[in-house]
Amino acid sequence: MHDCPIRHLVPLVIKKKQQDVLGFLEANKIGFEEKDIAANEENRKWMRENVPENSRPATGYPLPPQIFNESQYRGDYDAFFEARENNAVYAFLGLKAPPGSKEAEAQANQQA
């Protein structure tokens, strides 16, 4: 009997999303701490408890990556991706956009 390829696909999709978020943070020199929930039960429990009820799936547990600024929940990968597409990642992360960035310019234009 062969393993179902779907089982192998889910971890690969999660890994790709994690790499996407981490790659963006590294490329933009945004400090972060990565917490492994696969090998650390305490991290997994903390994440599950701190994802707001309205952001949890109807069944099961929220899947990584889940993004926090300290203990403040910011969103999941889909929210991160949407913010990135809209040049609003710093706002999504709860950070001030760096001067000269597209996001800083957009924020300045909105305030003017």
N, C-alpha and C positions, 0 to 999 in steps of 0.2 A: 504494500500500500504506500502511496506517495503522500508526502506532506502537501497540504493545501498552499499554493503560492500566495494566497491572500494573507495568510499569517505572517509570511516573511515580508510582504509589502508594507504592512502597517508600521513595523519598526523602521523600515527604510524611509518612509514618508516622514515620520517623526524626526528621524536623524537629519534629513534634508532641511526641514523647517528649523531645527535647532541650529544647524550650521549657517543657515541664511541669517538668522537673528544675530548670532555671534559674529559672523563675518561683517555685518553692518556696524555693529558696535566697535569692533576692532578697527575697521577701516576709518571710522570717524572719531577714533580715540576717546570713546565713551567708556569710562570705567565701569566694570561689572563684576559680579561674583556669580559663577555658575554653580548651581546646586544639583548634584546627581540624585535623582529620586529612584533610580533603578537599584542602586547599591546601598542606599541609605534610607532605612525605614523612617527615621526622624524627619528627614527632608520631605519624604513622600507624605507623611502625616501632616506636616506644616502646610505644604502646598494645598492639600485637599481641604484643610480647615480654613484656609485664608482666601480661597477663590470664593467670591460672593455667591450666594444662593442663586441669584438671577443669572449668573454666568456659568453655571454648572450644566452639564448635559442632563436631559430628562432621565436617562438611565446611565448607570456606571459613574465613573470618576472623570474629572477633567484630564485631558491628555496634555503632555508637554508639547511645545514650550508654553509655559504660563509666565507672564512678565510682571514683575513687581519693581517698585522703586522703594527700597527699604521694605517696609511691611505693607505699603499701599499697593493694592492690586491695580495694574494698568491695563491688562487684557491678555488675550491669547494671540496665536500667530496670525489669525485672520485680521484681527484689529491692528496688529503691527503692520501687516502687509498693506492694508488700506491706508494707514497713516503714511507709510513710505510712498505709496503711489500719489498721495496728495501733498507731498512735501511737508508733512506735519509730524514727523517722528519725535522731534524734541518735545513738542507739546504732549504727544501721546505718552512719552516717558516721564513727563512732569519736569522737564529740564528747560532751561533757557537756550534758545537757538544761538549758535555762535555768530558773532557779527560778520556780515558779508555773505552769509549762507542764504540760499533761496528762501528757506523758512523764515529767517530773520527779516528779510525784505518783505515777505508776504505779511508777516505780523505787523511791521511798520506801516505798510499800506492800509491794513485794516484799521489801525489806530488813527490814521490821518483823516 
